[in-house]
């Protein structure tokens, strides 16, 4: 936005110089009041310059506000993603637990079908192994969910901080632009 404002100001300056040239030529050809024409041209240039400076200051401020809002929106999306990662981890853990219960049931049925006591030592060792594997898988799913959650929370906090800084920087830039424009206008 600053580059566009700077090129716009350059265009306004060039137009104002051209306009001043026309005013000066008309004044010299007319009543011969070159001093009066220069004063009138300087007033027009001052007004154009003041308008361009005000536009540039407003543009800086509006750009900063838009950037701040965009950062806040991205922070909300990161917060949503953090909460979603917890829900997805819980769902994945439930799916793993359902699978473990299903495998245990199938193991008991298989041993009973083979004529073995489903609660004897060998089937219980198999079931214990299935349970341990399921618990390990659930722990991994929960760990992954927490890691994703905290990563998204860090992103959210960083985006909020960048948004706040963008708003402050925009206010400072627009105030500085306005102050420079006023100082230049007063010096004319």
C-alpha positions, -999 to 999 in steps of 0.1 A, spaced: 0 0 0 29 24 8 44 18 -27 11 25 -43 6 57 -23 41 69 -31 36 64 -68 2 81 -65 19 111 -48 45 113 -75 17 114 -101 -1 142 -82 32 161 -80 37 159 -117 1 169 -125 5 199 -101 37 210 -117 20 208 -151 -9 228 -138 14 254 -123 32 258 -156 -1 265 -173 -12 289 -147 22 307 -149 20 310 -187 -15 323 -186 -6 349 -159 25 361 -178 5 364 -210 -24 381 -193 -21 410 -169 16 404 -163 10 395 -126 37 368 -124 40 372 -86 2 368 -81 2 338 -104 30 321 -85 12 327 -52 -20 312 -67 -1 282 -81 16 276 -48 -18 276 -30 -32 250 -54 -1 229 -51 -3 231 -13 -39 220 -14 -32 191 -38 -2 181 -16 -22 183 16 -49 162 0 -24 136 -12 -8 135 22 -42 130 39 -50 102 14 -17 85 21 -22 87 59 -57 73 56 -44 46 32 -17 36 58 -43 34 86 -69 15 65 -42 -10 54 -31 -16 90 -66 -21 101 -72 -46 73 -40 -65 82 -49 -66 118 -84 -80 110 -68 -106 87 -44 -117 115 -73 -119 140 -92 -141 115 -62 -164 111 -58 -166 149 -95 -177 151 -88 -203 125 -58 -215 144 -78 -217 176 -105 -237 158 -78 -261 144 -64 -265 180 -98 -275 193 -104 -298 163 -71 -316 169 -83 -325 204 -116 -338 191 -99 -357 164 -75 -373 189 -104 -383 211 -122 -398 181 -91 -417 170 -86 -430 206 -122 -442 206 -118 -459 172 -86 -477 185 -105 -487 217 -134 -501 196 -108 -521 176 -92 -535 207 -126 -546 221 -134 -562 188 -101 -580 186 -105 -593 222 -140 -605 215 -128 -623 183 -99 -638 202 -122 -652 230 -145 -666 203 -116 -682 184 -103 -699 215 -138 -711 226 -144 -724 191 -112 -744 193 -124 -760 225 -101 -741 248 -112 -722 279 -113 -685 268 -102 -675 302 -72 -699 306 -36 -687 307 -28 -687 269 -59 -668 258 -54 -643 286 -18 -637 275 -31 -630 240 -58 -607 253 -33 -589 276 -10 -583 246 -39 -569 225 -48 -546 254 -12 -534 258 -9 -527 221 -42 -509 221 -32 -487 251 1 -479 233 -18 -469 201 -41 -447 222 -12 -430 239 3 -422 206 -30 -408 193 -34 -386 224 2 -374 222 -2 -365 185 -34 -347 193 -18 -327 221 12 -318 200 -11 -305 173 -32 -287 198 -2 -268 213 13 -261 179 -20 -245 168 -23 -225 201 13 -212 196 3 -201 160 -29 -185 173 -9 -164 199 17 -154 174 -10 -143 149 -27 -123 176 6 -106 185 13 -98 149 -22 -84 144 -18 -61 174 16 -49 162 2 -43 127 -25 -21 141 -1 0 162 24 3 133 -4 15 110 -15 42 135 21 53 139 27 53 101 -4 73 94 3 98 121 39 102 108 26 107 73 1 133 84 27 151 105 51 152 76 24 165 53 14 192 77 50 203 83 56 205 45 23 224 40 32 249 68 67 254 53 52 266 20 
